[in-house]
Amino acid sequence: MVDAHGSGVRFLLEDVHVTFASSIFTSCVFEGKRAWPAAGAFGHTSGRSVYRDCHFLGVNFDLHGFSLGWARFERCTFERCRTGHIYSPRADLVGCRFIGRVDNAQLLGADPATGIPNDIRDNDFSNAELGRVSFQAGARPEDQLWPRDVVVERDASGWETVVRPSADASP
């Protein structure tokens, strides 16, 4: 889908393969149904897409689901999404909320291939059930809001910082 514009639209992502390019969505809902496979990308290299105040509900970001792609997400909510493969080499995430399980997410401060910076800040993970969340290439976990009792581990190279629940955190 190229040059799509929507406001207040509900997208049911079931049994589809769709990629958005050069599109702008405001206050839209993107809902994934677990019983029906869906895949694609919320952004494409042919043109960045922008999502403002959108709600992603139950969307599959696992390996065979959706990628963030080349897109900007502003004040969006990601609720009960499958996050087994969120990878953001070209995505901005600004002021977004994550609700439900967040595990194996990799958020990058710059595209490793081009060095183009990404804007990863002011995201709220305080209502997330955390697994492993990795910040790489200059993305900063200290610019996000976290639940209590998280552990931040930095590697010696400075490339990656991992945030995970502490071993003695209450479920």
N, C-alpha and C positions, 0 to 999 in steps of 0.2 A: 504494500500500500504506500503510494508516494503522494506527498503533499496533502495528506488527510488532515482535517481540522475538526475537532469535536469539543463540545462543552456539555457536560451533564449526560453523556452517553454511557450506557452499560454494554460492555463487550463480554459475551459469554465465550470463553476460550475452550471449546470442546470439539474434538475431532477436526482440528484445523492446523495448518502450517502457514503462518503469516509473519511477514517482516515489515516493519514500519520504517520509512525514510522521509526526511524533511517534513515531518508531521508535528502538529502541535495539539495537545490534549489538555483540557482544563476541567477539573472536577469530574473526571470520568472514573468508572469502575471497570477493572479488568478482572474477571472472575474465572478461575480455573476449576474444572470439575475433575476430580481424581479418577472417575470411572472412564473418562474419554481422553485419549491421548491428544496433546496439543504441543506444538513446538514453533520456534521461530526466533525473532529478535525484535526488541523494542527500539532498536536503532540500527542504522546501516551506514557504511562508509560513503555512500552516494549523497548523504545529507543527514545531518544530526536532527534527531527528534527531541521534543521538549514535552515533559509531563509536569503539570502544576496542580497541586492539591488533588492528585489522583489516588485511588485506592486499589491496591493489588491484593486480591483475596484468593488464597488457595492456589496461586500460580506456581507452576512447576519450573523452578530454576535449576533442577538437576541436570545431569549431563545430556540427557535426551529431551530436555524441555526448552525453555526460553533462555536467551542470553540478554544481558542488558544492552549490549551493542553500543553504538556511538549515540549516546543520548544524555539528556540532562533531566534529573528528577528533583523537583523542588517541592518541599513540604508534602511529600507523598507518604502514604501508609502502606507498609508491606505486612499483611496479616495472614498468619497460618500458611505461609508460602513454603514450598519445599526448597530448601536452600543448599542442597548437596553440591552445587557447583556455581554459586554466584562468583563471577570473575569479572572484574571491571577495568580492563585495560584502557577503555575510552569513554567511561561513564562518569558523570558528575552526580553526586548524591549530596544534597544540601537541605538540611532541616527535615529529614525524613524520619519516620517512626517505624520501628520493627517490633511486631507483636507475635509471639509464638516462638517456635524453635528456630534458631539461627546457628547453623553448623557448617563448617567447611566453606566459609565465605572468604574471598580474597579481594580486598579493596586496594586499588593502586592509586598512588598520588601522581603517576605519570605513565604514559604508554611506554612499555619497555622497547618497542620497536622504533618509535619516533621521538620519544622524549617529550611529547606534548603533555603539558600538565593537566591533571584532573582536579576538580574541586570536590573534596571529600571532607565535609565539616558540619557541625551542629546536628548530627544525627542522634536520635534517641533510642538507645538499646535497653532502657531501664525496665521495660516490660517484656523483654525477650528472654527466652530460656536459652542460655548460651552454650554452645559447644565450642568449636575452635573458630575464631575470627582473626584473620591475618591482615595486617596492614603492611603494604610493600611500597617501594619506590617513592618514599617521601610522604605517604599518607600517614596521618598522625592520630593515634587512638586518643590522645589527650584532648583532641578537638571534638570529641563525641561525649554523650552522656551514657553512663554505664550503670547496671544494677550494682548493689553493694556486693562486696566479697568477690571481686574479680582479681585475677592475677595477670600482670603485664610482663611478658618476657621478650627481651630484645636480643637479637642475635649480634654477634661480635662485629659483623660487617656493617650493621646499620641498615641493611636492605629490608629486613622483615621484623615486625613486632607482632606478637601473638597475644590476643586477649582471650582468656578462658576463665571458667568459674574456678574458684579456689577449691581445694580438695575437701575443706571442711564447711563449704557453703551449704546452707539448708536448701532442700528442693523446693 
